[in-house]
């Protein structure tokens, strides 16, 4: 069924959005239902709307519409002006285009009337075959036959297809989010620097991960790669200088000096017995000889023989040993300085990928150098001790020598420095490789987290189930089509154009009493085909009145609903304004035709209503639309047999820039008299704020007020002598209050409903404020004259008293 129609551009419709315009009092979006009645004044857009529906029937749009754009929402999908030929509904539309196409004779005597065929005379053998095939086809409503089986398989396939689609779409959404979603998507991760990354690249990466069996990265590896990506090019690091250790030589020299035996020439026993005193005296010699004659400590004059006495004790041999020890101590100090300068490189000079290794090697080297320094310090201690007690030899010292290990550690650091310096030249390539490894590692983790392999297996299983269900559905559909084609072939053997004409005549004669007009099927000369001709008695009928044209056209349409291409199908029927210039008697008969042949539920041969599997009545139509401009016909349409609550009424209006569809107001739906409608129009104009949205009501105010007062005042003052004089007298009686009120009302009625005598007003914009003032005045007058009647007028249009005190 048709549910909604959005019209961007088509005829008098522009930018019409159903969801905005068609809402019920609870602000819920309303929809077309099974039975739909549409009312609109002439030129409001009824026929234009019917042409959109007819496009679904014919599969084409009239080339007279420039840039058509619309969208029809069906219960099973959405159609637009781009794909109207693809629908699967049987649509039949009665409107002016239908008449022009099939009944050209009605507007041009040289035109034709398209013949159509209905089932001909009974042929028991053919009908038995058709009945048997129809039973095999069955129906969805009765839950029998191939149609029911197809519906079951169709639902099963739809459900399985939805499961497979939902699963595939769910996985696709995960992939899209991983590729593009802010801020966690790979595209938006600054580590990867790929602004064009999308799901296609992600799928290629997933394939690489699966083909290469790449595992997710360990946290330590990930941190190392991220650190590498943050690296900037570093200056080259200088190699550590070559190291030639001298600890062994210094140790040998030290042992030689500390174990050397020497004796004083004239020893002073007191000094020999006290090494501290001996050291103190030796130091004093350096401070006093050749510089002082008195003791620098106590001031006592130095004895003349002092230097000879001390020289006998501190002889040349001890002086030579002292000098040698001092020289070796100097070499030890130099060696210590050379060691201290070995490791003056900052770890920051290395790339993060080499920094940990450098730290490890540096620690090892530092430990070795500390041991080296300790050995030097031990030698220094031994030499100092011998110098302080120059005449006492010491035991040899066995110094620990880590020199070979130091040489190896320096070589290892220099190798690392070379690698680090080489990394600068290839940093861009290394970072690109690291970026790829990091991205693939993240994708490997993603694949594991979502269980991709298992999910793909599940989707393949669901897709296979859907394919199997589709094959089963298609097999039944093919079987059903074969039977339908067989039925169509058999029916062609029964088709009879003459019975089509008889069906039209049945409607014309039995229901409308037009026995004089009939449709005749005349066989073409030299052919087995027929052509239709309108006859009056025994002669061809020409110069039909407008009423007769409308009668023939509508009866033709109803009869054509029984042709061989339509009979038995679920129809969407759209009847556009079947009442034109017909008199009231004809209006009732047109209503009777619609009620009898369309609106009533189907009945069996015993007159019982045929019900579907849900115990609901079945109808000749799947959906029915009837539009009219005639309020009297609208009143009859209220009496149509309705499919329960599955019916709706709509109002089509013409606004400034576009026609619009809306729900029919309560007063028009439930109180279908023109008097109620006209009162509602006057009430609308009583508020000049409505002029923006309801300008059409303000434009027609003069005519509406005149017609309302003519009817309303006639029932109040029903005397009649002279039409014009009577109307003026009624206005005077109702509005006359001793002021110029009557004249004011008469002036505005005449000015706003006529232009012949007020041609200059046509060049001026409508004064909405003045109209609102008059509308309020009229409403107030009705209220003052008969409050009870006024209140019921308000009830009929579902409005409150505008004059009530707040």
Secondary structure by P-SEA (a helix, b strand, c coil): cccbbbbcccccccccccccccccccccbbbbccbbbbbbcccccaaaaaaaaaaaaacccccccccccbbbbccccccccccccccccccccccaaaaaacccccccccbbbbbbbccccccaaaaaaaaaaaaaaccccccccaaaaaaaaaaaaaaaaaaaaaaaaaaaaaaaaaccccccccccccccccccccaaaaaaaaaaaaaaccccccaaaaaaaaaaaacccccccccccccccaaaaaaaaaaaaaabbbbbccccaaaaacaaaaaaaaaaaaacccccccccccccccccaaaaaaaaaacaaaaaaaaaaaaaaaaaaaaaaaaaaccccccccccccaaaaaaaaaaaaaaaaaaaaaaaaaaaaaaaaaaacccccccccccccaaaaaaaaaaaaaaaaaaaaaaaaaaaaaaaaaaaaaaaaaaaaaaaaaaaaaaaaaaaaaaaaaaaaaaaaaaaaaaaaaaaaaaaaaaaaaccaaaaaaaaaaaaccccccccbbbbbbbcccccbbbbbbbccccccccccaaaaaaaaaaaaaaacccccccccccbbbbccccccccaaaaaaaaaaaaaccccccccccccccccccccccccccbbbbbbccaaaaaaaaaccccccccbbbbbbbcccccccccccccccccccaaaaaaaaaaaacccccccccaaaaaaaaaaaaaaaaaaaaaaccccccaaaaaaaaaaaacccccaaaaaaaaaaaaaacccccccccccccaaaaaaaaaaaaaaaaaaacaaaaaaaaaaaccccccccc
